[in-house]
Amino acid sequence: MAQNKPICAKALVWFRRDLRTHDHAAFYHALTAGRAVYCAFVFDTEILDTLPRRADRRVEFIWHAVRELASVLRRNGGDLLVLHGRARDEIPRLAATLGVQAVYANRDYEPQACARDAAVADALAGQDIAFRSFKDQVVFEGGEVLTQGGTPFLVYTPYKNAWLKQLEGSNLQPYAVEQHFDKLAKPDAPAMPALSALGFETTNLRELKIPTGVTGANRLLRDFEKRIDAYAATRDFPALPGTSQLSVHLRFGTVSIRSLAALAHARASRGAAVWLSELIWRDFYFAILQHFPYVEKSAFRVEYDALEFENRADHYAAWCTGSTGYPLVDAAMRQINRTGYMHNRLRMVTASFLV
């Protein structure tokens, strides 16, 4: 990656669904453009206050990842300012307090997140502070893989073929973040709030030994590398350890999608090729969300919104609790209720069964 000349005295990196330091686009660009770089994460009450349960594995997973991120930054001369409030308020306020000239963040594609980022950018502009965003959550954004007519792909297979063609001329080398840790600024950071201070309770995350943070993602990846060549043969059997189990780590960015795509692409095996196809599916659906944000709350083909369902409360309750009488569906639902995780094939089975 080309290095930028410093263009601002102080910069702030806003971590979100990218809870790592390695191969982090916004972090790299901030470190190569700024002379002193601060780091922050916000436990956003606009998200947290809408969650139905106070014992939420996602929040606890994020909390552990944030704690690990803060520890890594401290070991390298910086720190993490961990805030609790509305991100659209907290980030402009912090940027003004620190006196930064720019806020750096990786792009998010969900409609609510896009609206939040637009509000933050407007608030920062009012303070003469730049908001700079970068691609990090996907290999290719929606506008990078299009049909020959310049329109979005609506079907996966032609999208995949175009994606793979685009990959051949692309650079998947990791951002050399670690080379620039000397730019890290060490703020007077208060102690990270406890999970209980955020209004949440501990779950069975630790009891189940679910790996968290970058160390957890790396452990899972090392284990999967031993099994990746058999992925095509084992991935559809829920009782076998055939999948990577990295989905939640991709979701919250404790592993880099670029590093996973590079690993799969470089490996000459059927299993690795099939796994790469699964990563491409992920980019495809992000592209659909970018181009057609209405899919967040309605059918992709709008005519399907007119379909009528029985919507029987007792059927839905049986599905939720794993008591439908269909063994595979019930086992899958009991698994996710107990652990927060469900095998990929079972996700498709249970979702189709519900519909």
C-alpha positions as CSV (number, residue, x, y, z in Angstrom):
1,M,0.0,0.0,0.0
2,A,1.3,3.4,-0.9
3,Q,2.2,5.7,2.0
4,N,0.6,9.1,2.2
5,K,2.5,12.2,3.3
6,P,1.3,13.6,6.7
7,I,-1.6,16.0,6.0
8,C,-2.9,16.7,9.5
9,A,-1.4,17.2,12.9
10,K,-4.0,15.1,14.7
11,A,-6.4,12.4,13.5
12,L,-9.0,10.2,15.2
13,V,-9.8,6.7,14.2
14,W,-13.3,5.6,14.9
15,F,-13.4,1.8,15.3
16,R,-16.8,0.1,14.7
17,R,-17.2,-3.3,13.0
18,D,-13.4,-3.6,12.6
19,L,-12.1,-4.4,16.1
20,R,-8.5,-5.2,15.2
21,T,-5.3,-3.3,14.4
22,H,-3.9,-5.6,11.7
23,D,-4.8,-4.9,8.0
24,H,-7.2,-2.1,9.0
25,A,-7.8,0.4,6.1
26,A,-8.9,3.5,8.0
27,F,-6.3,3.0,10.7
28,Y,-3.5,2.7,8.1
29,H,-4.6,5.8,6.3
30,A,-4.9,7.8,9.5
31,L,-1.4,6.7,10.6
32,T,0.2,7.6,7.3
33,A,-1.6,10.9,7.0
34,G,-1.5,12.2,10.6
35,R,1.3,13.1,13.0
36,A,-0.7,12.0,16.1
37,V,-3.4,9.5,15.9
38,Y,-6.1,8.9,18.6
39,C,-8.4,5.9,18.6
40,A,-12.0,5.6,19.9
41,F,-14.9,3.1,20.1
42,V,-18.5,4.0,21.0
43,F,-21.0,1.6,22.6
44,D,-23.8,3.3,20.7
45,T,-27.0,3.6,22.7
46,E,-29.0,4.1,19.5
47,I,-28.2,0.4,18.9
48,L,-28.0,-0.9,22.4
49,D,-31.2,0.6,23.6
50,T,-33.2,-1.3,21.0
51,L,-32.0,-4.7,22.0
52,P,-34.7,-6.8,23.6
53,R,-32.6,-8.6,26.2
54,R,-30.0,-7.4,28.6
55,A,-28.1,-10.7,28.3
56,D,-26.9,-10.4,24.7
57,R,-24.0,-12.5,23.5
58,R,-23.3,-10.0,20.7
59,V,-22.7,-7.2,23.2
60,E,-20.5,-9.4,25.4
61,F,-18.6,-10.6,22.3
62,I,-18.0,-6.9,21.3
63,W,-17.0,-5.9,24.8
64,H,-14.3,-8.6,25.0
65,A,-13.0,-7.6,21.5
66,V,-12.9,-3.9,22.5
67,R,-11.0,-4.7,25.7
68,E,-8.4,-6.7,23.7
69,L,-8.1,-3.9,21.1
70,A,-7.5,-1.4,23.9
71,S,-4.8,-3.7,25.3
72,V,-3.0,-4.0,22.0
73,L,-3.1,-0.2,21.4
74,R,-1.6,0.4,24.9
75,R,1.2,-2.1,24.3
76,N,2.1,-0.1,21.2
77,G,2.1,3.3,22.8
78,G,-1.5,4.4,22.3
79,D,-4.9,3.7,24.0
80,L,-8.5,3.4,23.2
81,L,-11.1,6.0,24.3
82,V,-14.2,3.9,25.0
83,L,-17.4,6.0,25.1
84,H,-21.0,5.1,25.9
85,G,-23.7,7.2,24.3
86,R,-25.1,8.2,20.8
87,A,-22.2,7.9,18.4
88,R,-23.6,10.7,16.3
89,D,-23.1,13.0,19.3
90,E,-20.0,11.4,20.9
91,I,-17.7,11.4,17.9
92,P,-18.1,15.1,16.9
93,R,-17.7,16.1,20.6
94,L,-14.6,13.9,21.1
95,A,-13.1,15.2,17.8
96,A,-13.5,18.8,19.0
97,T,-12.1,18.0,22.4
98,L,-9.0,16.4,21.0
99,G,-8.6,19.1,18.4
100,V,-8.2,16.7,15.4
101,Q,-8.4,17.8,11.8
102,A,-9.9,14.5,10.5
103,V,-11.9,11.5,11.7
104,Y,-11.2,8.2,9.9
105,A,-13.6,5.3,9.7
106,N,-14.3,2.2,7.6
107,R,-17.5,2.3,5.6
108,D,-20.6,0.5,6.8
109,Y,-23.4,-0.3,4.4
110,E,-26.5,-0.8,6.5
111,P,-29.1,2.0,6.1
112,Q,-29.1,3.0,9.8
113,A,-25.3,3.1,9.8
114,C,-25.2,5.2,6.6
115,A,-27.6,7.7,8.2
116,R,-25.5,7.8,11.3
117,D,-22.3,8.4,9.3
118,A,-24.0,11.2,7.3
119,A,-25.0,12.9,10.5
120,V,-21.5,12.6,11.9
121,A,-20.0,13.9,8.7
122,D,-22.3,16.9,8.8
123,A,-21.6,17.7,12.4
124,L,-17.8,17.4,11.8
125,A,-18.0,19.7,8.7
126,G,-19.7,22.3,10.9
127,Q,-16.5,22.2,13.0
128,D,-14.2,22.3,10.0
129,I,-13.2,18.6,10.6
130,A,-13.0,16.2,7.7
131,F,-14.7,12.8,7.8
132,R,-12.8,10.2,5.7
133,S,-14.1,6.7,5.1
134,F,-12.6,3.6,3.5
135,K,-13.5,0.2,2.2
136,D,-12.6,-2.5,4.7
137,Q,-15.6,-4.6,5.4
138,V,-15.7,-6.2,2.0
139,V,-13.2,-7.1,-0.8
140,F,-15.3,-5.2,-3.4
141,E,-18.0,-2.7,-2.8
142,G,-21.2,-2.6,-4.8
143,G,-20.0,-0.1,-7.4
144,E,-16.8,-2.1,-8.2
145,V,-18.5,-5.2,-9.6
146,L,-21.1,-4.3,-12.1
147,T,-22.5,-5.8,-15.3
148,Q,-21.1,-4.7,-18.7
149,G,-24.0,-2.3,-18.8
150,G,-22.9,-0.7,-15.6
151,T,-25.9,-2.0,-13.5
152,P,-25.9,-4.1,-10.4
153,F,-25.9,-7.9,-10.6
154,L,-29.1,-9.5,-9.5
155,V,-28.0,-13.1,-9.7
156,Y,-25.0,-14.6,-7.9
157,T,-23.2,-16.7,-10.5
158,P,-22.5,-14.0,-13.0
159,Y,-21.6,-11.7,-10.1
160,K,-19.1,-14.3,-8.8
161,N,-17.5,-14.6,-12.3
162,A,-17.1,-10.9,-12.5
163,W,-15.8,-10.7,-8.9
164,L,-13.1,-13.3,-9.6
165,K,-12.1,-11.5,-12.8
166,Q,-11.8,-8.3,-10.8
167,L,-9.7,-10.1,-8.2
168,E,-7.0,-10.9,-10.7
169,G,-6.0,-7.3,-11.1
170,S,-6.4,-6.4,-7.4
171,N,-4.0,-6.1,-4.5
172,L,-4.9,-8.2,-1.4
173,Q,-1.7,-7.3,0.4
174,P,-2.5,-6.3,4.0
175,Y,-2.3,-2.7,5.1
176,A,1.1,-2.3,6.9
177,V,-0.4,-0.7,10.0
178,E,2.2,-2.0,12.4
179,Q,5.0,0.0,10.7
180,H,3.4,3.2,11.8
181,F,2.6,2.6,15.5
182,D,5.0,5.4,16.4
183,K,2.2,7.8,15.3
184,L,-0.1,6.6,18.1
185,A,-1.1,9.3,20.6
186,K,-1.8,8.3,24.2
187,P,-4.8,10.2,25.5
188,D,-5.9,10.4,29.1
189,A,-8.3,7.5,28.6
190,P,-10.7,6.7,31.4
191,A,-11.2,3.0,32.4
192,M,-13.3,1.0,29.9
193,P,-16.9,0.7,31.3
194,A,-17.8,-2.7,32.7
195,L,-20.5,-4.7,30.8
196,S,-22.9,-4.0,33.7
197,A,-22.2,-0.2,33.4
198,L,-23.5,-0.5,29.8
199,G,-26.7,-2.0,31.2
200,F,-26.0,-5.6,30.1
201,E,-25.4,-8.9,31.9
202,T,-22.9,-11.7,31.3
203,T,-24.0,-14.6,29.2
204,N,-22.7,-18.2,28.8
205,L,-20.1,-17.0,26.3
206,R,-17.2,-17.9,28.5
207,E,-18.8,-21.1,29.8
208,L,-19.1,-22.3,26.1
209,K,-15.5,-21.3,25.5
210,I,-16.5,-19.2,22.4
211,P,-13.3,-17.6,21.1
212,T,-13.5,-13.7,21.2
213,G,-11.3,-10.9,19.9
214,V,-8.5,-11.1,17.4
215,T,-6.8,-13.9,19.4
216,G,-10.0,-16.0,19.2
217,A,-10.3,-15.3,15.4
218,N,-6.7,-16.3,14.8
219,R,-7.1,-19.5,16.8
220,L,-10.2,-20.5,14.7
221,L,-8.4,-19.6,11.5
222,R,-5.3,-21.7,12.3
223,D,-7.6,-24.6,13.1
224,F,-9.6,-24.2,9.9
225,E,-6.4,-24.0,7.8
226,K,-5.8,-27.6,8.7
227,R,-9.3,-28.5,7.4
228,I,-9.9,-26.1,4.6
229,D,-9.0,-28.6,1.8
230,A,-11.9,-30.9,3.0
231,Y,-14.4,-28.0,3.2
232,A,-16.3,-28.9,0.0
233,A,-16.9,-32.4,1.3
234,T,-17.7,-31.6,5.0
235,R,-19.4,-28.2,5.0
236,D,-23.0,-29.5,4.6
237,F,-22.9,-31.9,7.6
238,P,-23.9,-30.1,10.8
239,A,-22.4,-32.7,13.1
240,L,-18.9,-32.4,11.6
241,P,-16.4,-29.6,12.2
242,G,-16.4,-28.6,8.6
243,T,-16.9,-24.9,8.6
244,S,-14.6,-22.1,9.7
245,Q,-16.9,-20.7,12.5
246,L,-15.5,-17.2,11.6
247,S,-18.9,-15.6,10.7
248,V,-19.2,-13.6,13.9
249,H,-15.5,-12.5,13.6
250,L,-16.2,-11.3,10.1
251,R,-19.3,-9.5,11.4
252,F,-17.4,-7.5,14.0
253,G,-14.1,-7.3,12.1
254,T,-11.8,-9.2,14.5
255,V,-10.4,-10.8,11.3
256,S,-9.7,-9.2,7.9
257,I,-11.9,-10.2,4.9
258,R,-8.9,-9.4,2.7
259,S,-6.7,-11.9,4.5
260,L,-9.3,-14.6,4.3
261,A,-9.9,-14.0,0.6
262,A,-6.1,-14.0,-0.1
263,L,-5.7,-17.3,1.8
264,A,-8.5,-19.0,0.0
265,H,-7.5,-17.7,-3.5
266,A,-3.9,-18.8,-3.1
267,R,-4.7,-22.3,-1.9
268,A,-5.0,-24.8,-4.8
269,S,-7.8,-27.1,-3.5
270,R,-11.4,-27.7,-4.2
271,G,-12.2,-27.0,-0.5
272,A,-10.5,-23.5,-0.6
273,A,-12.3,-22.6,-3.9
274,V,-15.7,-23.5,-2.4
275,W,-14.9,-21.5,0.8
276,L,-13.9,-18.5,-1.4
277,S,-17.3,-18.8,-3.1
278,E,-18.9,-18.4,0.4
279,L,-16.9,-15.2,1.0
280,I,-18.0,-13.9,-2.4
281,W,-21.6,-14.6,-1.4
282,R,-21.0,-12.2,1.5
283,D,-19.8,-9.5,-0.8
284,F,-22.8,-10.1,-3.1
285,Y,-25.3,-9.5,-0.4
286,F,-23.5,-6.4,0.8
287,A,-23.7,-5.2,-2.8
288,I,-27.4,-5.9,-2.9
289,L,-27.8,-4.0,0.4
290,Q,-25.9,-1.0,-1.1
291,H,-27.8,-0.9,-4.3
292,F,-31.2,-1.8,-2.9
293,P,-31.3,-0.7,0.8
294,Y,-35.1,-1.4,1.0
295,V,-34.2,-5.1,1.3
296,E,-33.4,-4.5,5.0
297,K,-37.2,-4.5,5.7
298,S,-38.9,-5.9,2.7
299,A,-38.6,-8.5,-0.1
300,F,-36.0,-8.0,-2.8
301,R,-38.7,-8.6,-5.4
302,V,-41.3,-6.2,-4.1
303,E,-44.3,-8.2,-5.5
304,Y,-43.5,-10.8,-2.8
305,D,-44.5,-8.3,-0.1
306,A,-48.1,-9.1,-1.1
307,L,-47.8,-12.8,-0.2
308,E,-50.1,-13.7,2.7
309,F,-49.0,-16.0,5.5
310,E,-50.9,-17.6,8.4
311,N,-48.6,-16.0,10.9
312,R,-49.8,-18.4,13.6
313,A,-48.3,-17.4,17.0
314,D,-48.2,-21.0,18.2
315,H,-46.2,-22.1,15.1
316,Y,-43.8,-19.3,15.5
317,A,-43.3,-20.0,19.2
318,A,-42.6,-23.7,18.5
319,W,-40.0,-22.7,15.9
320,C,-38.3,-20.3,18.3
321,T,-38.1,-22.9,21.1
322,G,-37.2,-25.9,18.9
323,S,-40.4,-27.8,19.5
324,T,-41.8,-28.2,16.0
325,G,-41.5,-31.9,16.0
326,Y,-39.1,-31.8,13.1
327,P,-35.8,-33.1,14.6
328,L,-33.3,-31.3,12.4
329,V,-35.1,-27.9,12.7
330,D,-35.5,-28.4,16.5
331,A,-31.9,-29.4,17.0
332,A,-30.7,-26.3,15.1
333,M,-33.0,-24.0,17.1
334,R,-31.8,-25.5,20.4
335,Q,-28.2,-25.0,19.3
336,I,-28.6,-21.3,18.6
337,N,-30.6,-20.8,21.8
338,R,-28.0,-22.5,23.8
339,T,-24.8,-21.2,22.1
340,G,-25.7,-18.2,19.9
341,Y,-24.2,-20.1,16.9
342,M,-25.9,-22.1,14.1
343,H,-24.3,-24.1,11.4
344,N,-24.6,-22.5,7.9
345,R,-26.6,-25.4,6.4
346,L,-29.0,-25.3,9.4
347,R,-29.5,-21.5,8.9
348,M,-30.9,-22.2,5.5
349,V,-33.0,-25.1,6.7
350,T,-34.5,-23.3,9.7
351,A,-35.2,-20.1,7.7
352,S,-36.8,-22.0,4.9
353,F,-38.9,-23.9,7.4
354,L,-40.1,-20.7,9.0
355,V,-41.2,-19.2,5.7
